[in-house]
């Protein structure tokens, strides 16, 4: 009986994390605006600086309007490591300021000012939606559930520790795809309100690898992200 219950709990643990692998039906939509040809590193940095000047006050105004008690004093930062891969991410400075970091490779890959502005709006949206805090909570919950399954099965401490770490990973990543789409949606609004074209900015998705709908993937399929931008932009 105990083994049956344990098996049921293990299945529940897994079923709560597995996401559908079937791709959504294709949507007939006009192609995104053309991104244009690659630009020089100097022009890409000029685009970054111009976009930051226009978008930062809009992101801060949106943050103050939609949150209460959240630090909305954004700090934009270019990663000083020239070899860092293409990436942009949101974190908190030691003083608690929302920190948006962009690698030089990502800035150089943006072919127009709308693309880099969209990435900025997306990262700012992660902070406004408080995704870091939600992911920490999800990771803690997943770790507790993993430890519980291990304890009930009578696993040794090493196995329980592995299950706890796996549960934390699954818990955090289970939120990741939803968070990315939420950030795409609010990022579309911020990009638009700052005077940029979010649809032209979303053309960036056409040049990054499509993660598909992989289990434990941290990002949703590119098609779902573009569809989100289209839907939100249509209402602006």
N, C-alpha and C positions, 0 to 999 in steps of 0.2 A: 504493500500500500504506500509506504514511504517513497519507494522508488517511482511509483506512478505519479505521486504528487510532485516529486522533484523533476521528473520529466516534463510534467505540465508546466511547472514554474520556468524551466529552462526554455520551453517552447514559447511561453508568454514573453520571456525576456527577449528572445530573438524576434518574435513576430512584432514586437513593439518597435523594433528598429529597422526591419527590412522595408525598403521602399519599393514601389512598383518599378519594374524594369522595362515595361512597355512604353514606347515613345508616344507622345500625344499625337493625335491626327494632324496632318499638315494643314496649315492655314493659308488660304490664298490671300496674299497681300502684296502690295507694290514693293519693289525692292527699296532698300534704304538709300538715302542720298549717297552719291559717290564721295569717298573720303579724300580723293585726290592723291597725288604722287607723294612719296616720302619727302620730307623737308630736311634742311641742314640742321645740325645739332644746335647751332646758334639761333636759328629761327624757331626751333622747338622750344628752346629755353625762353625766348621772347614770348611765345604763345603761353607758356606756363605762367610767367610773371603777369602778363596781361589778364589771363583768366583768373588768377588768384586775386588780383586787385578788385575785380568786378564781382567775383563769386563769394569771397569771404564775408563781406557784410550781409549778403543775402542769406548765407548759411547761418550766421549768428542771429539774424533777425528771425529766421524760421525756427531755430533752436529755442529762442526765448519765448516764442509764441506757442510752441507745442509742448514745452516741458516746464517743470516747476522744480527749482532747486538744483538744476543741472548746470555745470560750468559750460558756458557757451562761448568762451573766449578761445576760439580756434587758433592753433599754431600750425602753420604749414612748414614742412621741412623737406629739403632735397637730401636724399641719402648721399653722404660724401664718398661712399665706396663706388668707384666707376665700374667695378666688375660685378656689382650686385645685379641679379637677373631682373627682368621686367616684373615690377610689382608695385602695389600701392596698398597701404594698410592704415588702420586707425588704432591708436593706442592712447595711453594717458601719460603725460609728463610727470616727473616726480612731484611737481606742484599741483597735479590734478587737472591740468589743462588738457583739453582734447587735442591730440597730436596726430596730424595727417602727414604721412611720410610717402614720398614718391621717389622711386629709384631713377637714376639718370637714364637707364635703358628704357624704362617705360615712357619717360618724357620724350625721348628721341623717337620712339615708335609712334607717338601721336601725330597724325598727319595734318591736323588742323586744330584750331583753337577750341572748336566745339567738342572734339574728342577728349582733350585734356580737361576741359571744364566739366564734362559729364563724369569723368573719373573722380574729380574733386567733389562733385555733388553727391556721388555714390558713397564715397568714404565719409563725408560729413553726415550723411543720412544714417550710417551705422551708429554714430555717436548719438544722434538725436533719438533714434529708436532704442538706445541703450542695449545694444546687442552684446557688448562685452559682458555686462552683468548677467544677462540671460544665459549666455553660453557657460559662464562659470557655474551658475545654478544648475544647469542641465548636466554639466560634467560631474558635479557633486552627487546629484541624484542617480546618475548612471553608475558611479562608483559604488554607492551604497547598495544598489540593486545587484551589481556584480558580486559584491562581497556576500550578500545574503544568499544568492544562489550557491556560491562556493561553500558557505558554512552549512547550508542544509544538505548538500551532497556529501559532506564529510571530507571535503578536499583539504589537503595540507596547507600550511600557511603560504607557501610559495605559489600554489595554484590560486588560492584566494586572492593573493596580491595581483596576480596576472588578470584574474577576472575583474578585479576592481579597476585596474588600469584600462582594460578593454571596455568596461562599462562607462568609464569617464570619457573615453574617446568616442564611443557610440552616442552617448548623451549629447556631447558638444556638437558633433557633426550632424546629428539628427536635426538640430536647429539651423545649421549653416545654410542649407539650401533655401529654407524659408526666409532667413535673414537676408540673403543676397537678393531675393526678389523684392523684399520690402525696401531694401536700400536702393534697388533699381527704380522702384516706384517713386519714393520720396526724392531720390536723386534727380529724377526726370523733372519734378516740380522745381527743385532748386535751380537746376540748369536753365530751365525755361525762364524763371523769374529773374535770373541774372542776365538775361538777354541773349542766351545762346540757344542753338537748335539741338534739342536732345536726340532727335532722330538721326541727325548727322553725327552726333556724338556716339550714338549706339553702333555706328558702323565699325567701331573698334572691335565689336564681337566677331565680325567676319574674319578677323585676322588672328584670333587666338584659338588654341585647340579647343574643340568641343568636348566637354567632359561627358556628354551623354547623360544618362540617368543611372549612373553607377552607384551601387550600394557603398555607403560610407564616403561617397564623393562629397566634397565640400562646396561645390558650385553646381547650380542647376544647368540643364542643357541650354546652349546659347539661344535656341529657338524660343524657349520659354522666357528668356530674359528680353529678347527683342519684342516678343508679344506683349510683355508687361510695359515696356517703354511705349509701344504703339498705343496701347489701351489708355494709359495715363495721359500721354500727349494729346490724344484725340479729345480729351475733356478739358484741355487748357485753352 
